[in-house]
Amino acid sequence: MDTNEIEKKIWRIADGIPFNLGNMTIRTTDSDKLLVTGWTNTTYFENISRDNILNEIKELKQSFSELRNSFKELEDIIIYNDLKVEFHMAYDDSGKCAIGICSEINGKINWYID
């Protein structure tokens, strides 16, 4: 995906259209939030561990930060719409279902699974 295509898709986030880039999905909610969801690289659900997920959410935050720094449009959407950024990690069972694993809001991890 080239830079112009990414810019166009970023602007559509404000209209409620999710933007997928690699293992990251970015979308807005009706409650003034920007949800940044990362999809775990773990193939089998039973192999998910908190340590791995903590590493993956750290990578997600880094990737989002790089995207935000590279595309002023994303920063503009966040600022002008007064959006609160929330990070989420989820498991994708090959398109059959998505299972939320955890979220990070204001630096606090909330686990959805044991």
Rosetta blueprint (number, residue, H / E / L):
1 M L
2 D L
3 T H
4 N H
5 E H
6 I H
7 E H
8 K H
9 K H
10 I H
11 W H
12 R H
13 I H
14 A L
15 D L
16 G L
17 I L
18 P L
19 F E
20 N E
21 L E
22 G L
23 N L
24 M E
25 T E
26 I E
27 R E
28 T E
29 T L
30 D L
31 S L
32 D L
33 K E
34 L E
35 L E
36 V E
37 T E
38 G E
39 W E
40 T L
41 N L
42 T L
43 T L
44 Y L
45 F H
46 E H
47 N H
48 I L
49 S L
50 R H
51 D H
52 N H
53 I H
54 L H
55 N H
56 E H
57 I H
58 K H
59 E H
60 L H
61 K H
62 Q H
63 S H
64 F H
65 S H
66 E H
67 L H
68 R H
69 N H
70 S H
71 F L
72 K H
73 E H
74 L H
75 E H
76 D H
77 I H
78 I H
79 I H
80 Y H
81 N L
82 D L
83 L L
84 K E
85 V E
86 E E
87 F E
88 H E
89 M E
90 A E
91 Y E
92 D E
93 D L
94 S L
95 G L
96 K L
97 C L
98 A E
99 I E
100 G E
101 I E
102 C E
103 S E
104 E E
105 I E
106 N L
107 G L
108 K E
109 I E
110 N E
111 W E
112 Y L
113 I L
114 D L
